[in-house]
Amino acid sequence: MLRKKVKIYRNILLLLLVSCSLSAQEKDVPLPPEVSEFIHERDHFRGEPYEGDSPEQIRRREFIFESMEIYCAGTDRRLAALKRRYKDDVESIARLNKYEEKIE
C-alpha cells in the first residue's frame, strides 16, 4: 500500500516537473524581431504613472501622451499586419493577442 502511494506521488511529481520544463522552454522561444520590437514599443509607455495635479505630474502626463502619439501611431494597423504575417507562429500570436486591436 505504501509503495503504491509512493509510486503515485513520484509519478505526479514527475508530471509536474515535465510540465514546468515544457512551459519554461516555450518562454525561451525567441520571437521574430518585428514582433519583439512591436511589443517593446507598445509596452514602454503602458503602466507609466500619469496621475496627479502637481506641475511635475502634469508635465509627465503631457510627455507620456505626446510620446504615445509619436511612437504608438499606427499600432492598430501594425498589430493586424503582424498577426497576418505570423499567423502560424503560436508564440507570436499568443503574445500579440494580449493587445487590444482597436486603440486609435
Residue pairs with C-beta under 8 A, 6 or more apart in sequence:
26 91
29 91
30 36
31 39
31 91
31 92
31 95
32 86
32 89
32 92
34 82
34 85
35 82
35 86
35 89
35 92
35 95
35 96
38 75
38 78
38 79
38 82
38 96
39 95
39 96
41 71
41 72
41 75
42 72
42 75
42 99
44 71
45 64
45 67
45 68
45 71
45 72
48 60
48 64
49 60
50 57
50 60
50 61
50 64
50 65
51 57
51 61
52 58
52 61
72 103
73 104
74 104
75 99
75 103
75 104
76 101
76 102
76 103
76 104
79 96
79 99
79 101
80 101
82 92
82 96
83 93
83 96
86 92
86 93
86 96
87 93
